Amino acid sequence: MSSSTAPALHLDGVVRTFPGAVPVTAVDGLSLTLERGAVLALLGPNGAGKTTTVEMCEGFLAPDAGAIRVLGLDPVADSERLRPRIGVMLQGGGAYPGARAGEMLELVASYSADPLDPRWLLDILGLTDSARTPYRRLSGGQQQRLALACALVGRPELVFLDEPTAGMDAQARLLVWELIDCLRRDGVAVLLTTHLMDEAERLADELVIIDHGRIVAAGTPAEITTTGAEGRLQFIAPPKLDMNLLAAALPEGYAPREVSPGTYLVEGSIDPQVLATVTAWCAHIGVLATDLRVDQRRLEDVFLELTGRELRS
C-alpha cells in the first residue's frame, strides 16, 4: 500500500516500556487505525499512555515492539519525509518565549512549501491584535490558539491536537471546534486528545479509551454510550429526591436510584408509560426533570465505569 492510499495512522501491537528500578509499560499492545478525513479522540485518565502513544506517532519516541505507520511511513525512520505532511499542536505551546506571535507563525510557515497565509490564520483565530505580543505575554488561551495556528499553517494531511481547547473561553472553544470540522471536510485526519468528554463526543468520528496502556473501549460515540445501556432511563433533577416515592409510583420491579448528585437512573423496560410516570411524578412534587436519556449513557459515565473514579497523578 502506497503512502498516498494508506490510512492516516495505523498502530499494530505497539509496546513502549520505560526502564527503571521498576520498569513501567506505558503502552501495552495498542492497535488502532485512523482513516483520512476522520477525527479520532484518544481518551484516558492521567498516566494511561496517551502522551506516550502520541509522541511515538509523531516520531519523538520509538516503540519497543509493534509497528506504527503515519501516512504509510515509519514516523522515526521517515521523519524528514513526514515532517512537512503532519501538524503537531504541543500542549506546552512549543514557541520561543520571546518571539512575537506573528513572528513565530511566520517562522513555522517558512518551513512549508505551500503554507496558508499566516495573516489570514491569525485573523481567523482572533490573534491579529496580538501579532506583535511576545509569546510569554499571551494569555493561556491565546497561546493555545497560536499553537493551533502553527500546527495548521503548513496544510498538513494529519494533525495531532493535544488538549486543543485547554484554557480557552467558550467563544474560542467553539471556534476551534468549527476549525476541526473544516479540517475533516477538507480530508485532513485529526488525532485528538482531550479530557473534555463533551468535546470528544461532539468532534470525534471514533473514540478510543485507553487505561494502563491498553484499549478498554473503542467505537463511535453512539456505540460506546449505548453498549450495555439497554433498559435505562436517566434524567437530571435537584439532588436528594426520595427515590422510594418514585419506586412506589413505578410498576413493580423498577429500582430508581441517584447515581451522582442530581443524576437519577431508572433501570428496566423503558416504555412510554414508564417515561410518562417519571415525568408525572416529577411534576407532582414540583421539580423539573431535564436531559432525559433513554438507552444512552453519557460518555463521562462510561469513561468513569471503565477507568475508575480515583484521582490519578
C-alpha positions in Angstrom: 0.0 0.0 0.0 1.4 3.4 -1.0 1.8 6.3 1.4 -0.9 8.1 -0.6 -3.5 5.4 -0.1 -2.6 4.2 3.4 -4.6 5.1 6.4 -3.6 8.4 8.0 -2.4 6.4 11.1 -2.1 2.7 11.9 -0.7 1.1 15.1 -0.3 -2.6 15.4 0.6 -4.2 18.7 2.6 -1.2 19.9 4.5 -1.5 23.2 6.6 1.1 25.0 8.3 0.4 28.3 10.3 3.0 30.3 13.3 1.4 32.2 13.9 2.0 35.9 14.1 0.2 39.2 10.5 -0.9 38.4 10.0 -0.7 34.6 6.8 0.9 33.6 4.9 -0.3 30.5 3.2 2.9 29.3 1.8 1.4 26.1 0.9 -2.3 26.1 -0.1 -3.9 22.8 -2.0 -0.9 21.4 -3.7 -1.3 18.0 -5.8 1.3 16.2 -6.4 2.9 12.8 -7.3 6.5 11.8 -8.6 6.9 8.3 -8.0 10.0 6.3 -10.6 12.7 6.7 -11.7 11.4 10.1 -11.3 12.6 13.7 -10.2 10.1 16.4 -10.3 11.1 20.1 -7.8 9.2 22.3 -9.1 9.3 25.8 -7.8 8.1 29.1 -7.0 9.2 32.7 -3.6 10.7 33.6 -0.9 8.1 33.2 -3.0 5.9 30.8 -0.4 6.2 28.0 -2.0 8.8 25.8 1.1 11.2 25.6 3.5 8.3 25.0 1.3 7.0 22.2 1.1 10.4 20.5 4.8 11.0 20.9 5.5 7.7 19.2 3.2 8.6 16.4 4.9 12.0 16.0 8.3 10.3 15.8 9.7 11.6 19.1 9.8 8.1 20.6 10.3 4.7 19.1 8.2 1.7 20.1 9.9 -1.2 21.8 7.6 -3.6 19.8 4.9 -3.5 17.2 4.6 -1.2 14.2 3.5 2.4 13.6 2.7 3.8 10.2 1.9 7.5 9.7 0.6 8.2 6.2 2.1 4.9 5.3 5.6 5.8 6.6 7.6 5.0 9.7 7.5 8.1 11.9 11.0 7.6 13.2 12.9 6.3 10.1 11.0 8.6 7.7 10.7 11.6 9.9 12.2 14.0 7.4 9.6 12.9 4.7 6.8 13.1 7.2 7.5 16.4 8.9 6.1 18.6 6.1 2.9 16.4 5.9 1.8 16.5 9.6 0.9 19.2 12.0 1.7 19.0 15.7 0.0 21.1 18.4 2.0 20.7 21.6 0.3 21.2 24.9 3.1 23.4 26.1 2.9 25.6 23.0 6.4 24.9 21.7 7.0 28.6 20.9 10.1 30.7 21.8 9.1 32.7 24.9 10.5 36.0 23.5 9.1 35.6 19.9 6.2 37.7 18.9 3.1 35.7 18.0 3.2 36.8 14.3 6.9 36.2 14.0 6.5 32.7 15.4 3.8 31.8 12.9 5.8 33.3 10.0 8.8 31.2 11.1 6.8 28.0 11.1 5.2 28.9 7.8 8.6 29.4 6.2 9.3 25.7 6.7 6.4 24.7 4.4 6.4 24.6 0.6 2.8 25.9 0.3 1.7 27.4 3.7 -1.5 29.1 4.5 -1.4 32.9 4.7 -0.2 33.5 8.3 -2.1 36.8 8.5 -5.3 35.1 7.5 -4.8 32.4 10.1 -4.1 35.0 12.8 -7.3 36.7 11.8 -9.4 33.5 11.8 -8.1 32.6 15.3 -8.6 36.1 16.7 -4.9 36.8 17.1 -4.4 39.8 14.8 -4.3 42.3 17.6 -1.8 40.1 19.4 0.6 39.6 16.5 3.3 41.8 18.0 2.9 40.5 21.5 5.7 38.2 22.8 4.6 34.7 23.4 5.2 34.8 27.1 2.8 37.7 27.5 -0.1 36.0 25.7 -2.9 34.6 27.8 -3.2 30.8 28.1 -6.0 30.7 25.6 -4.0 32.9 23.1 -1.0 30.6 23.5 -3.2 27.6 22.7 -4.7 29.3 19.6 -1.2 30.2 18.4 -0.1 26.6 18.9 -3.1 25.5 16.8 -2.1 28.0 14.1 1.4 26.7 14.0 0.0 23.1 13.6 -2.2 24.1 10.7 -0.2 26.7 8.7 1.7 24.1 6.7 -1.5 22.5 5.2 -1.0 19.1 6.9 -2.6 15.8 5.9 -2.7 14.7 9.5 -2.9 16.9 12.7 -2.1 15.9 16.2 -4.0 18.1 18.7 -3.1 17.7 22.4 -5.8 19.3 24.6 -6.5 21.9 21.9 -9.1 24.0 23.9 -7.3 23.9 27.3 -7.5 27.4 28.8 -9.9 28.8 26.2 -13.1 30.6 26.8 -16.4 29.4 25.3 -16.2 31.5 22.2 -12.6 30.4 21.3 -13.5 26.8 22.1 -16.4 26.9 19.7 -14.1 28.4 17.0 -11.7 25.5 17.4 -14.5 23.0 17.1 -15.6 24.6 13.9 -12.0 24.5 12.6 -11.7 20.8 13.3 -15.0 20.2 11.4 -13.5 22.1 8.5 -10.3 20.0 8.6 -12.5 16.9 8.4 -14.4 18.2 5.5 -11.1 19.0 3.7 -9.9 15.4 4.1 -7.5 16.1 6.9 -7.2 13.4 9.6 -7.1 14.5 13.2 -5.8 12.7 16.3 -7.3 14.5 19.3 -6.5 14.0 23.0 -8.8 15.8 25.4 -10.1 15.5 29.0 -13.4 17.1 27.9 -15.9 14.4 27.3 -18.4 16.7 25.6 -15.6 17.8 23.2 -14.7 14.3 22.3 -18.4 13.3 21.8 -19.1 16.4 19.7 -16.0 16.1 17.4 -14.9 12.5 17.1 -15.9 10.0 14.5 -14.3 7.3 16.6 -13.3 7.2 20.3 -10.6 5.1 21.7 -10.4 4.9 25.5 -7.2 3.5 27.0 -6.1 2.7 30.5 -2.8 1.4 31.7 -1.6 1.4 28.1 -4.4 -0.9 26.8 -7.7 -0.2 24.9 -10.7 -0.6 27.2 -13.3 0.6 24.7 -13.4 1.7 21.0 -16.1 2.7 18.6 -18.2 5.6 17.6 -19.6 7.9 20.4 -23.1 6.3 19.8 -21.7 2.8 20.0 -19.8 3.4 23.2 -22.6 5.2 25.0 -25.3 2.7 24.1 -23.5 -0.5 24.7 -24.8 -2.1 27.9 -27.3 0.7 28.3 -30.5 -1.2 27.3 -33.4 -0.6 29.7 -32.1 2.6 31.2 -33.7 6.0 31.7 -31.5 8.7 33.0 -32.6 12.2 34.0 -31.3 15.3 35.8 -33.3 16.9 38.7 -32.5 18.5 42.1 -30.4 16.3 44.3 -31.5 14.1 47.1 -35.0 13.3 45.9 -36.7 10.4 47.7 -36.3 7.5 45.3 -38.6 5.3 47.5 -41.5 7.6 46.4 -40.6 7.3 42.8 -40.3 3.5 43.1 -43.8 3.3 44.6 -45.2 5.2 41.6 -43.5 2.9 39.1 -44.6 -0.6 38.3 -43.1 -3.4 40.4 -39.5 -4.3 39.6 -38.1 -0.9 39.0 -35.4 0.4 41.3 -34.6 4.1 40.6 -31.5 5.5 42.2 -29.4 8.7 42.4 -26.1 7.7 40.8 -24.5 11.1 41.4 -25.8 14.3 42.9 -28.8 15.3 40.8 -28.4 12.5 38.3 -31.0 9.7 38.5 -31.3 6.3 36.8 -34.3 4.1 36.3 -33.4 0.6 35.0 -35.8 -1.9 33.5 -38.0 -2.0 30.4 -38.4 1.7 29.5 -41.7 2.1 27.6 -43.8 5.3 27.1 -45.8 4.5 30.3 -42.6 4.4 32.4 -41.4 7.6 30.9 -44.7 9.3 31.5 -44.8 8.1 35.1 -41.4 9.5 35.8 -42.2 12.9 34.3 -45.6 13.0 36.0 -44.0 12.1 39.4 -41.5 15.0 39.0 -44.3 17.4 38.1 -46.4 16.2 41.1 -43.5 17.0 43.5 -42.8 20.3 41.8 -39.4 19.6 40.2 -38.3 19.8 36.6 -36.7 16.7 35.1 -34.2 17.6 32.3 -31.8 15.8 30.0 -33.9 12.7 29.9 -32.0 9.9 28.1 -33.3 6.5 27.2 -30.9 3.7 26.4 -28.0 6.0 26.3 -25.4 6.9 28.9 -23.2 10.0 29.0 -19.7 9.4 27.7 -18.4 10.6 31.1 -20.4 7.8 32.8 -18.9 5.2 30.5 -15.4 6.7 30.9 -15.6 6.5 34.7 -17.1 3.0 34.7 -14.1 1.8 32.6 -11.3 3.7 34.2 -12.5 4.2 37.8 -13.2 7.3 39.9 -10.0 7.6 41.8 -7.7 10.6 41.2 -4.5 9.9 39.2 -1.3 12.0 39.4 
